Amino acid sequence: MKKIACAIVKIGSGTLLVISTATAAFGQPAYYLGGSVGQSKYKDIPQGLRNVDDTDTGYKVYGGYQINPNWGVEATYFDLGKFTGNDTAFNGSSVVPVNASAKVQAWGLAGVFTAPITSGFSVFGKLGFTRSELKTNASGLNFTAHQKESRTGANYGVGAKYDFTPNFAVRAEWERLNKVGEDATTGETDMDFLSAGLTFKF
């Protein structure tokens, strides 16, 4: 038991040393948290709907670890808002409204590559994956349908950020979430998200 305890202490001490070294090596805090707000766009609208609102306000919260000045890893929660469409159909005796809506949420994990441009200003690219959930509702000619699908797809994007201080930054970015939903049930779409937000580093 003493040997096991000593080993755990050594491993823990080594981990703290690595983290401290990584932080000190480039003079910046290694961890960060942030949030962004922007416009999301539903790329593939179901056929048969003429009046469509395929954009909405979305937001995300994220946290990450900066391994060195260029490479980091980031986890994100997305709420990409709600998308709606409506039309009319004739049931033989009257005109009936047809309505549809979709809502998207996702969890993501990505690697981030950052390239400094000038003092405080840098650009970055990210590549990873998301686990998304698409919920749809539809009603029309004597029917009501509710569907939900979860799926894993690629997540990638580009952006820019400016560090006002070693602990505070602003950033803007564009991201794509691929393969949200399923063709056979909810329908499949890609999502675009253009956002801006604040990052706190510690």
mmCIF file of the C-alpha atoms, coordinates in Angstrom:
data_MODEL
# 
_entry.id   MODEL 
# 
loop_
_atom_site.group_PDB 
_atom_site.id 
_atom_site.type_symbol 
_atom_site.label_atom_id 
_atom_site.label_alt_id 
_atom_site.label_comp_id 
_atom_site.label_asym_id 
_atom_site.label_entity_id 
_atom_site.label_seq_id 
_atom_site.pdbx_PDB_ins_code 
_atom_site.Cartn_x 
_atom_site.Cartn_y 
_atom_site.Cartn_z 
_atom_site.occupancy 
_atom_site.B_iso_or_equiv 
_atom_site.pdbx_formal_charge 
_atom_site.auth_seq_id 
_atom_site.auth_comp_id 
_atom_site.auth_asym_id 
_atom_site.auth_atom_id 
_atom_site.pdbx_PDB_model_num 
ATOM 1   C CA . MET A 1 1   ? 0.000   0.000  0.000   1.00 0.00 ? 1   MET A CA 1 
ATOM 2   C CA . LYS A 1 2   ? 2.870   2.373  0.806   1.00 0.00 ? 2   LYS A CA 1 
ATOM 3   C CA . LYS A 1 3   ? 4.387   1.735  -2.627  1.00 0.00 ? 3   LYS A CA 1 
ATOM 4   C CA . ILE A 1 4   ? 1.052   2.435  -4.319  1.00 0.00 ? 4   ILE A CA 1 
ATOM 5   C CA . ALA A 1 5   ? 0.585   5.629  -2.304  1.00 0.00 ? 5   ALA A CA 1 
ATOM 6   C CA . CYS A 1 6   ? 4.088   6.796  -3.190  1.00 0.00 ? 6   CYS A CA 1 
ATOM 7   C CA . ALA A 1 7   ? 3.458   6.070  -6.854  1.00 0.00 ? 7   ALA A CA 1 
ATOM 8   C CA . ILE A 1 8   ? 0.216   8.088  -6.817  1.00 0.00 ? 8   ILE A CA 1 
ATOM 9   C CA . VAL A 1 9   ? 1.977   11.011 -5.153  1.00 0.00 ? 9   VAL A CA 1 
ATOM 10  C CA . LYS A 1 10  ? 4.762   10.904 -7.743  1.00 0.00 ? 10  LYS A CA 1 
ATOM 11  C CA . ILE A 1 11  ? 2.294   10.750 -10.633 1.00 0.00 ? 11  ILE A CA 1 
ATOM 12  C CA . GLY A 1 12  ? 0.273   13.653 -9.202  1.00 0.00 ? 12  GLY A CA 1 
ATOM 13  C CA . SER A 1 13  ? 3.407   15.712 -8.592  1.00 0.00 ? 13  SER A CA 1 
ATOM 14  C CA . GLY A 1 14  ? 4.588   14.980 -12.118 1.00 0.00 ? 14  GLY A CA 1 
ATOM 15  C CA . THR A 1 15  ? 1.257   16.045 -13.596 1.00 0.00 ? 15  THR A CA 1 
ATOM 16  C CA . LEU A 1 16  ? 1.297   19.327 -11.676 1.00 0.00 ? 16  LEU A CA 1 
ATOM 17  C CA . LEU A 1 17  ? 4.885   19.920 -12.791 1.00 0.00 ? 17  LEU A CA 1 
ATOM 18  C CA . VAL A 1 18  ? 3.945   19.364 -16.445 1.00 0.00 ? 18  VAL A CA 1 
ATOM 19  C CA . ILE A 1 19  ? 0.980   21.758 -16.174 1.00 0.00 ? 19  ILE A CA 1 
ATOM 20  C CA . SER A 1 20  ? 3.078   24.382 -14.384 1.00 0.00 ? 20  SER A CA 1 
ATOM 21  C CA . THR A 1 21  ? 5.850   24.012 -16.959 1.00 0.00 ? 21  THR A CA 1 
ATOM 22  C CA . ALA A 1 22  ? 3.360   24.327 -19.818 1.00 0.00 ? 22  ALA A CA 1 
ATOM 23  C CA . THR A 1 23  ? 1.943   27.510 -18.290 1.00 0.00 ? 23  THR A CA 1 
ATOM 24  C CA . ALA A 1 24  ? 5.316   29.044 -17.572 1.00 0.00 ? 24  ALA A CA 1 
ATOM 25  C CA . ALA A 1 25  ? 6.889   28.015 -20.878 1.00 0.00 ? 25  ALA A CA 1 
ATOM 26  C CA . PHE A 1 26  ? 5.052   30.669 -22.898 1.00 0.00 ? 26  PHE A CA 1 
ATOM 27  C CA . GLY A 1 27  ? 4.043   33.052 -20.118 1.00 0.00 ? 27  GLY A CA 1 
ATOM 28  C CA . GLN A 1 28  ? 0.279   32.668 -20.539 1.00 0.00 ? 28  GLN A CA 1 
ATOM 29  C CA . PRO A 1 29  ? -2.457  30.979 -18.483 1.00 0.00 ? 29  PRO A CA 1 
ATOM 30  C CA . ALA A 1 30  ? -3.081  27.460 -19.743 1.00 0.00 ? 30  ALA A CA 1 
ATOM 31  C CA . TYR A 1 31  ? -6.826  27.102 -19.055 1.00 0.00 ? 31  TYR A CA 1 
ATOM 32  C CA . TYR A 1 32  ? -9.689  29.196 -20.371 1.00 0.00 ? 32  TYR A CA 1 
ATOM 33  C CA . LEU A 1 33  ? -13.486 29.521 -20.283 1.00 0.00 ? 33  LEU A CA 1 
ATOM 34  C CA . GLY A 1 34  ? -15.730 31.564 -22.530 1.00 0.00 ? 34  GLY A CA 1 
ATOM 35  C CA . GLY A 1 35  ? -19.057 32.183 -24.160 1.00 0.00 ? 35  GLY A CA 1 
ATOM 36  C CA . SER A 1 36  ? -20.193 33.394 -27.579 1.00 0.00 ? 36  SER A CA 1 
ATOM 37  C CA . VAL A 1 37  ? -23.453 34.545 -29.159 1.00 0.00 ? 37  VAL A CA 1 
ATOM 38  C CA . GLY A 1 38  ? -24.259 34.743 -32.852 1.00 0.00 ? 38  GLY A CA 1 
ATOM 39  C CA . GLN A 1 39  ? -26.350 33.617 -35.796 1.00 0.00 ? 39  GLN A CA 1 
ATOM 40  C CA . SER A 1 40  ? -26.930 29.974 -36.652 1.00 0.00 ? 40  SER A CA 1 
ATOM 41  C CA . LYS A 1 41  ? -28.163 28.787 -40.042 1.00 0.00 ? 41  LYS A CA 1 
ATOM 42  C CA . TYR A 1 42  ? -30.035 25.585 -40.877 1.00 0.00 ? 42  TYR A CA 1 
ATOM 43  C CA . LYS A 1 43  ? -28.566 24.548 -44.257 1.00 0.00 ? 43  LYS A CA 1 
ATOM 44  C CA . ASP A 1 44  ? -31.048 21.954 -45.570 1.00 0.00 ? 44  ASP A CA 1 
ATOM 45  C CA . ILE A 1 45  ? -34.704 22.901 -45.328 1.00 0.00 ? 45  ILE A CA 1 
ATOM 46  C CA . PRO A 1 46  ? -37.241 20.073 -45.871 1.00 0.00 ? 46  PRO A CA 1 
ATOM 47  C CA . GLN A 1 47  ? -38.957 20.193 -49.249 1.00 0.00 ? 47  GLN A CA 1 
ATOM 48  C CA . GLY A 1 48  ? -42.551 21.390 -49.434 1.00 0.00 ? 48  GLY A CA 1 
ATOM 49  C CA . LEU A 1 49  ? -42.185 24.423 -47.142 1.00 0.00 ? 49  LEU A CA 1 
ATOM 50  C CA . ARG A 1 50  ? -42.357 27.830 -48.789 1.00 0.00 ? 50  ARG A CA 1 
ATOM 51  C CA . ASN A 1 51  ? -42.239 30.198 -45.830 1.00 0.00 ? 51  ASN A CA 1 
ATOM 52  C CA . VAL A 1 52  ? -39.036 29.368 -44.000 1.00 0.00 ? 52  VAL A CA 1 
ATOM 53  C CA . ASP A 1 53  ? -37.017 31.063 -41.272 1.00 0.00 ? 53  ASP A CA 1 
ATOM 54  C CA . ASP A 1 54  ? -33.744 29.122 -41.425 1.00 0.00 ? 54  ASP A CA 1 
ATOM 55  C CA . THR A 1 55  ? -31.675 31.354 -39.115 1.00 0.00 ? 55  THR A CA 1 
ATOM 56  C CA . ASP A 1 56  ? -31.848 32.046 -35.399 1.00 0.00 ? 56  ASP A CA 1 
ATOM 57  C CA . THR A 1 57  ? -29.807 33.416 -32.513 1.00 0.00 ? 57  THR A CA 1 
ATOM 58  C CA . GLY A 1 58  ? -27.575 30.737 -30.996 1.00 0.00 ? 58  GLY A CA 1 
ATOM 59  C CA . TYR A 1 59  ? -25.000 30.616 -28.256 1.00 0.00 ? 59  TYR A CA 1 
ATOM 60  C CA . LYS A 1 60  ? -22.209 28.419 -26.991 1.00 0.00 ? 60  LYS A CA 1 
ATOM 61  C CA . VAL A 1 61  ? -20.120 28.026 -23.858 1.00 0.00 ? 61  VAL A CA 1 
ATOM 62  C CA . TYR A 1 62  ? -16.659 26.516 -24.055 1.00 0.00 ? 62  TYR A CA 1 
ATOM 63  C CA . GLY A 1 63  ? -13.580 25.622 -22.070 1.00 0.00 ? 63  GLY A CA 1 
ATOM 64  C CA . GLY A 1 64  ? -10.127 24.578 -23.117 1.00 0.00 ? 64  GLY A CA 1 
ATOM 65  C CA . TYR A 1 65  ? -6.498  23.920 -22.340 1.00 0.00 ? 65  TYR A CA 1 
ATOM 66  C CA . GLN A 1 66  ? -3.684  25.669 -24.203 1.00 0.00 ? 66  GLN A CA 1 
ATOM 67  C CA . ILE A 1 67  ? -0.889  23.105 -24.467 1.00 0.00 ? 67  ILE A CA 1 
ATOM 68  C CA . ASN A 1 68  ? 1.581   25.592 -25.996 1.00 0.00 ? 68  ASN A CA 1 
ATOM 69  C CA . PRO A 1 69  ? 1.307   28.893 -27.919 1.00 0.00 ? 69  PRO A CA 1 
ATOM 70  C CA . ASN A 1 70  ? 0.066   27.065 -31.040 1.00 0.00 ? 70  ASN A CA 1 
ATOM 71  C CA . TRP A 1 71  ? -1.879  23.991 -29.939 1.00 0.00 ? 71  TRP A CA 1 
ATOM 72  C CA . GLY A 1 72  ? -4.824  23.498 -27.635 1.00 0.00 ? 72  GLY A CA 1 
ATOM 73  C CA . VAL A 1 73  ? -7.928  21.392 -27.053 1.00 0.00 ? 73  VAL A CA 1 
ATOM 74  C CA . GLU A 1 74  ? -11.448 22.751 -26.523 1.00 0.00 ? 74  GLU A CA 1 
ATOM 75  C CA . ALA A 1 75  ? -14.827 21.380 -25.376 1.00 0.00 ? 75  ALA A CA 1 
ATOM 76  C CA . THR A 1 76  ? -18.053 23.210 -26.328 1.00 0.00 ? 76  THR A CA 1 
ATOM 77  C CA . TYR A 1 77  ? -21.782 23.146 -25.671 1.00 0.00 ? 77  TYR A CA 1 
ATOM 78  C CA . PHE A 1 78  ? -23.929 24.611 -28.479 1.00 0.00 ? 78  PHE A CA 1 
ATOM 79  C CA . ASP A 1 79  ? -27.548 25.760 -28.411 1.00 0.00 ? 79  ASP A CA 1 
ATOM 80  C CA . LEU A 1 80  ? -28.247 26.713 -32.031 1.00 0.00 ? 80  LEU A CA 1 
ATOM 81  C CA . GLY A 1 81  ? -31.789 27.943 -31.660 1.00 0.00 ? 81  GLY A CA 1 
ATOM 82  C CA . LYS A 1 82  ? -35.006 27.080 -33.491 1.00 0.00 ? 82  LYS A CA 1 
ATOM 83  C CA . PHE A 1 83  ? -35.873 26.979 -37.186 1.00 0.00 ? 83  PHE A CA 1 
ATOM 84  C CA . THR A 1 84  ? -39.397 27.166 -38.530 1.00 0.00 ? 84  THR A CA 1 
ATOM 85  C CA . GLY A 1 85  ? -41.349 26.754 -41.744 1.00 0.00 ? 85  GLY A CA 1 
ATOM 86  C CA . ASN A 1 86  ? -44.980 26.798 -42.767 1.00 0.00 ? 86  ASN A CA 1 
ATOM 87  C CA . ASP A 1 87  ? -47.193 26.330 -45.805 1.00 0.00 ? 87  ASP A CA 1 
ATOM 88  C CA . THR A 1 88  ? -50.778 25.494 -46.675 1.00 0.00 ? 88  THR A CA 1 
ATOM 89  C CA . ALA A 1 89  ? -52.391 22.370 -48.125 1.00 0.00 ? 89  ALA A CA 1 
ATOM 90  C CA . PHE A 1 90  ? -55.841 21.651 -49.551 1.00 0.00 ? 90  PHE A CA 1 
ATOM 91  C CA . ASN A 1 91  ? -57.668 18.708 -47.983 1.00 0.00 ? 91  ASN A CA 1 
ATOM 92  C CA . GLY A 1 92  ? -60.501 18.604 -50.504 1.00 0.00 ? 92  GLY A CA 1 
ATOM 93  C CA . SER A 1 93  ? -62.821 21.037 -48.790 1.00 0.00 ? 93  SER A CA 1 
ATOM 94  C CA . SER A 1 94  ? -60.643 23.647 -47.108 1.00 0.00 ? 94  SER A CA 1 
ATOM 95  C CA . VAL A 1 95  ? -57.135 25.017 -46.836 1.00 0.00 ? 95  VAL A CA 1 
ATOM 96  C CA . VAL A 1 96  ? -55.154 23.568 -43.913 1.00 0.00 ? 96  VAL A CA 1 
ATOM 97  C CA . PRO A 1 97  ? -51.967 25.117 -42.471 1.00 0.00 ? 97  PRO A CA 1 
ATOM 98  C CA . VAL A 1 98  ? -48.813 22.974 -42.404 1.00 0.00 ? 98  VAL A CA 1 
ATOM 99  C CA . ASN A 1 99  ? -46.193 23.870 -39.783 1.00 0.00 ? 99  ASN A CA 1 
ATOM 100 C CA . ALA A 1 100 ? -42.736 22.524 -39.010 1.00 0.00 ? 100 ALA A CA 1 
ATOM 101 C CA . SER A 1 101 ? -39.943 23.428 -36.593 1.00 0.00 ? 101 SER A CA 1 
ATOM 102 C CA . ALA A 1 102 ? -36.515 22.112 -35.643 1.00 0.00 ? 102 ALA A CA 1 
ATOM 103 C CA . LYS A 1 103 ? -34.219 22.706 -32.673 1.00 0.00 ? 103 LYS A CA 1 
ATOM 104 C CA . VAL A 1 104 ? -30.511 21.820 -32.459 1.00 0.00 ? 104 VAL A CA 1 
ATOM 105 C CA . GLN A 1 105 ? -28.184 21.317 -29.483 1.00 0.00 ? 105 GLN A CA 1 
ATOM 106 C CA . ALA A 1 106 ? -24.715 19.753 -29.524 1.00 0.00 ? 106 ALA A CA 1 
ATOM 107 C CA . TRP A 1 107 ? -21.616 18.895 -27.501 1.00 0.00 ? 107 TRP A CA 1 
ATOM 108 C CA . GLY A 1 108 ? -18.241 19.204 -29.217 1.00 0.00 ? 108 GLY A CA 1 
ATOM 109 C CA . LEU A 1 109 ? -14.555 18.422 -28.733 1.00 0.00 ? 109 LEU A CA 1 
ATOM 110 C CA . ALA A 1 110 ? -11.898 19.867 -31.043 1.00 0.00 ? 110 ALA A CA 1 
ATOM 111 C CA . GLY A 1 111 ? -8.214  20.522 -31.456 1.00 0.00 ? 111 GLY A CA 1 
ATOM 112 C CA . VAL A 1 112 ? -7.350  24.202 -31.963 1.00 0.00 ? 112 VAL A CA 1 
ATOM 113 C CA . PHE A 1 113 ? -4.316  25.563 -33.845 1.00 0.00 ? 113 PHE A CA 1 
ATOM 114 C CA . THR A 1 114 ? -3.468  29.217 -33.131 1.00 0.00 ? 114 THR A CA 1 
ATOM 115 C CA . ALA A 1 115 ? -1.134  31.387 -35.209 1.00 0.00 ? 115 ALA A CA 1 
ATOM 116 C CA . PRO A 1 116 ? -0.034  34.711 -33.631 1.00 0.00 ? 116 PRO A CA 1 
ATOM 117 C CA . ILE A 1 117 ? -0.053  37.630 -36.103 1.00 0.00 ? 117 ILE A CA 1 
ATOM 118 C CA . THR A 1 118 ? 0.882   40.669 -34.016 1.00 0.00 ? 118 THR A CA 1 
ATOM 119 C CA . SER A 1 119 ? 1.156   41.372 -30.302 1.00 0.00 ? 119 SER A CA 1 
ATOM 120 C CA . GLY A 1 120 ? -2.194  40.322 -28.858 1.00 0.00 ? 120 GLY A CA 1 
ATOM 121 C CA . PHE A 1 121 ? -3.828  39.429 -32.186 1.00 0.00 ? 121 PHE A CA 1 
ATOM 122 C CA . SER A 1 122 ? -3.979  35.882 -33.588 1.00 0.00 ? 122 SER A CA 1 
ATOM 123 C CA . VAL A 1 123 ? -6.002  33.679 -35.922 1.00 0.00 ? 123 VAL A CA 1 
ATOM 124 C CA . PHE A 1 124 ? -7.001  30.084 -35.285 1.00 0.00 ? 124 PHE A CA 1 
ATOM 125 C CA . GLY A 1 125 ? -8.540  27.019 -36.864 1.00 0.00 ? 125 GLY A CA 1 
ATOM 126 C CA . LYS A 1 126 ? -10.321 24.116 -35.195 1.00 0.00 ? 126 LYS A CA 1 
ATOM 127 C CA . LEU A 1 127 ? -11.145 20.556 -36.165 1.00 0.00 ? 127 LEU A CA 1 
ATOM 128 C CA . GLY A 1 128 ? -13.042 17.981 -34.146 1.00 0.00 ? 128 GLY A CA 1 
ATOM 129 C CA . PHE A 1 129 ? -16.441 16.372 -33.748 1.00 0.00 ? 129 PHE A CA 1 
ATOM 130 C CA . THR A 1 130 ? -19.852 17.058 -32.203 1.00 0.00 ? 130 THR A CA 1 
ATOM 131 C CA . ARG A 1 131 ? -22.580 14.891 -30.753 1.00 0.00 ? 131 ARG A CA 1 
ATOM 132 C CA . SER A 1 132 ? -25.721 16.719 -31.859 1.00 0.00 ? 132 SER A CA 1 
ATOM 133 C CA . GLU A 1 133 ? -29.411 16.349 -31.053 1.00 0.00 ? 133 GLU A CA 1 
ATOM 134 C CA . LEU A 1 134 ? -32.052 17.464 -33.551 1.00 0.00 ? 134 LEU A CA 1 
ATOM 135 C CA . LYS A 1 135 ? -35.693 17.685 -32.457 1.00 0.00 ? 135 LYS A CA 1 
ATOM 136 C CA . THR A 1 136 ? -38.416 18.272 -35.062 1.00 0.00 ? 136 THR A CA 1 
ATOM 137 C CA . ASN A 1 137 ? -42.136 18.926 -34.839 1.00 0.00 ? 137 ASN A CA 1 
ATOM 138 C CA . ALA A 1 138 ? -44.579 18.922 -37.743 1.00 0.00 ? 138 ALA A CA 1 
ATOM 139 C CA . SER A 1 139 ? -48.344 19.233 -38.108 1.00 0.00 ? 139 SER A CA 1 
ATOM 140 C CA . GLY A 1 140 ? -50.648 19.402 -41.090 1.00 0.00 ? 140 GLY A CA 1 
ATOM 141 C CA . LEU A 1 141 ? -53.276 17.337 -42.892 1.00 0.00 ? 141 LEU A CA 1 
ATOM 142 C CA . ASN A 1 142 ? -54.574 15.239 -40.002 1.00 0.00 ? 142 ASN A CA 1 
ATOM 143 C CA . PHE A 1 143 ? -51.129 14.469 -38.642 1.00 0.00 ? 143 PHE A CA 1 
ATOM 144 C CA . THR A 1 144 ? -48.743 15.522 -35.909 1.00 0.00 ? 144 THR A CA 1 
ATOM 145 C CA . ALA A 1 145 ? -45.185 14.230 -35.768 1.00 0.00 ? 145 ALA A CA 1 
ATOM 146 C CA . HIS A 1 146 ? -42.422 14.602 -33.174 1.00 0.00 ? 146 HIS A CA 1 
ATOM 147 C CA . GLN A 1 147 ? -38.968 13.197 -33.930 1.00 0.00 ? 147 GLN A CA 1 
ATOM 148 C CA . LYS A 1 148 ? -35.588 13.267 -32.196 1.00 0.00 ? 148 LYS A CA 1 
ATOM 149 C CA . GLU A 1 149 ? -32.210 12.043 -33.449 1.00 0.00 ? 149 GLU A CA 1 
ATOM 150 C CA . SER A 1 150 ? -28.701 12.142 -31.966 1.00 0.00 ? 150 SER A CA 1 
ATOM 151 C CA . ARG A 1 151 ? -25.704 11.832 -34.243 1.00 0.00 ? 151 ARG A CA 1 
ATOM 152 C CA . THR A 1 152 ? -21.932 12.335 -34.330 1.00 0.00 ? 152 THR A CA 1 
ATOM 153 C CA . GLY A 1 153 ? -20.445 14.501 -37.078 1.00 0.00 ? 153 GLY A CA 1 
ATOM 154 C CA . ALA A 1 154 ? -17.453 16.684 -37.889 1.00 0.00 ? 154 ALA A CA 1 
ATOM 155 C CA . ASN A 1 155 ? -17.000 20.182 -36.467 1.00 0.00 ? 155 ASN A CA 1 
ATOM 156 C CA . TYR A 1 156 ? -14.546 22.642 -37.996 1.00 0.00 ? 156 TYR A CA 1 
ATOM 157 C CA . GLY A 1 157 ? -14.071 26.392 -38.194 1.00 0.00 ? 157 GLY A CA 1 
ATOM 158 C CA . VAL A 1 158 ? -11.800 29.439 -38.370 1.00 0.00 ? 158 VAL A CA 1 
ATOM 159 C CA . GLY A 1 159 ? -11.615 32.575 -36.311 1.00 0.00 ? 159 GLY A CA 1 
ATOM 160 C CA . ALA A 1 160 ? -9.591  35.454 -34.869 1.00 0.00 ? 160 ALA A CA 1 
ATOM 161 C CA . LYS A 1 161 ? -9.000  36.664 -31.331 1.00 0.00 ? 161 LYS A CA 1 
ATOM 162 C CA . TYR A 1 162 ? -7.457  39.618 -29.552 1.00 0.00 ? 162 TYR A CA 1 
ATOM 163 C CA . ASP A 1 163 ? -5.903  39.419 -26.074 1.00 0.00 ? 163 ASP A CA 1 
ATOM 164 C CA . PHE A 1 164 ? -6.546  42.662 -24.181 1.00 0.00 ? 164 PHE A CA 1 
ATOM 165 C CA . THR A 1 165 ? -4.691  41.267 -21.158 1.00 0.00 ? 165 THR A CA 1 
ATOM 166 C CA . PRO A 1 166 ? -3.044  37.909 -20.351 1.00 0.00 ? 166 PRO A CA 1 
ATOM 167 C CA . ASN A 1 167 ? -6.376  36.853 -18.782 1.00 0.00 ? 167 ASN A CA 1 
ATOM 168 C CA . PHE A 1 168 ? -8.992  38.418 -21.060 1.00 0.00 ? 168 PHE A CA 1 
ATOM 169 C CA . ALA A 1 169 ? -9.661  38.113 -24.798 1.00 0.00 ? 169 ALA A CA 1 
ATOM 170 C CA . VAL A 1 170 ? -12.397 38.618 -27.391 1.00 0.00 ? 170 VAL A CA 1 
ATOM 171 C CA . ARG A 1 171 ? -12.869 36.332 -30.378 1.00 0.00 ? 171 ARG A CA 1 
ATOM 172 C CA . ALA A 1 172 ? -15.006 35.933 -33.473 1.00 0.00 ? 172 ALA A CA 1 
ATOM 173 C CA . GLU A 1 173 ? -15.394 32.747 -35.513 1.00 0.00 ? 173 GLU A CA 1 
ATOM 174 C CA . TRP A 1 174 ? -17.292 30.771 -38.104 1.00 0.00 ? 174 TRP A CA 1 
ATOM 175 C CA . GLU A 1 175 ? -18.041 27.073 -37.534 1.00 0.00 ? 175 GLU A CA 1 
ATOM 176 C CA . ARG A 1 176 ? -19.698 24.232 -39.413 1.00 0.00 ? 176 ARG A CA 1 
ATOM 177 C CA . LEU A 1 177 ? -21.415 21.266 -37.714 1.00 0.00 ? 177 LEU A CA 1 
ATOM 178 C CA . ASN A 1 178 ? -21.841 18.387 -40.173 1.00 0.00 ? 178 ASN A CA 1 
ATOM 179 C CA . LYS A 1 179 ? -24.441 15.606 -40.294 1.00 0.00 ? 179 LYS A CA 1 
ATOM 180 C CA . VAL A 1 180 ? -27.071 16.805 -37.838 1.00 0.00 ? 180 VAL A CA 1 
ATOM 181 C CA . GLY A 1 181 ? -30.152 14.554 -37.762 1.00 0.00 ? 181 GLY A CA 1 
ATOM 182 C CA . GLU A 1 182 ? -31.094 11.547 -39.910 1.00 0.00 ? 182 GLU A CA 1 
ATOM 183 C CA . ASP A 1 183 ? -32.650 11.516 -43.396 1.00 0.00 ? 183 ASP A CA 1 
ATOM 184 C CA . ALA A 1 184 ? -35.214 8.827  -42.547 1.00 0.00 ? 184 ALA A CA 1 
ATOM 185 C CA . THR A 1 185 ? -36.725 10.607 -39.518 1.00 0.00 ? 185 THR A CA 1 
ATOM 186 C CA . THR A 1 186 ? -35.872 14.222 -38.722 1.00 0.00 ? 186 THR A CA 1 
ATOM 187 C CA . GLY A 1 187 ? -34.092 14.933 -41.992 1.00 0.00 ? 187 GLY A CA 1 
ATOM 188 C CA . GLU A 1 188 ? -30.355 15.625 -42.178 1.00 0.00 ? 188 GLU A CA 1 
ATOM 189 C CA . THR A 1 189 ? -28.725 19.050 -42.261 1.00 0.00 ? 189 THR A CA 1 
ATOM 190 C CA . ASP A 1 190 ? -25.456 20.872 -41.743 1.00 0.00 ? 190 ASP A CA 1 
ATOM 191 C CA . MET A 1 191 ? -25.341 23.881 -39.425 1.00 0.00 ? 191 MET A CA 1 
ATOM 192 C CA . ASP A 1 192 ? -23.353 27.117 -39.795 1.00 0.00 ? 192 ASP A CA 1 
ATOM 193 C CA . PHE A 1 193 ? -22.646 29.253 -36.732 1.00 0.00 ? 193 PHE A CA 1 
ATOM 194 C CA . LEU A 1 194 ? -21.131 32.758 -36.892 1.00 0.00 ? 194 LEU A CA 1 
ATOM 195 C CA . SER A 1 195 ? -20.412 34.102 -33.412 1.00 0.00 ? 195 SER A CA 1 
ATOM 196 C CA . ALA A 1 196 ? -18.454 36.511 -31.240 1.00 0.00 ? 196 ALA A CA 1 
ATOM 197 C CA . GLY A 1 197 ? -17.676 36.271 -27.556 1.00 0.00 ? 197 GLY A CA 1 
ATOM 198 C CA . LEU A 1 198 ? -15.411 36.718 -24.543 1.00 0.00 ? 198 LEU A CA 1 
ATOM 199 C CA . THR A 1 199 ? -12.728 34.413 -23.132 1.00 0.00 ? 199 THR A CA 1 
ATOM 200 C CA . PHE A 1 200 ? -11.320 34.374 -19.608 1.00 0.00 ? 200 PHE A CA 1 
ATOM 201 C CA . LYS A 1 201 ? -7.942  32.663 -19.128 1.00 0.00 ? 201 LYS A CA 1 
ATOM 202 C CA . PHE A 1 202 ? -6.599  31.381 -15.827 1.00 0.00 ? 202 PHE A CA 1 
# 
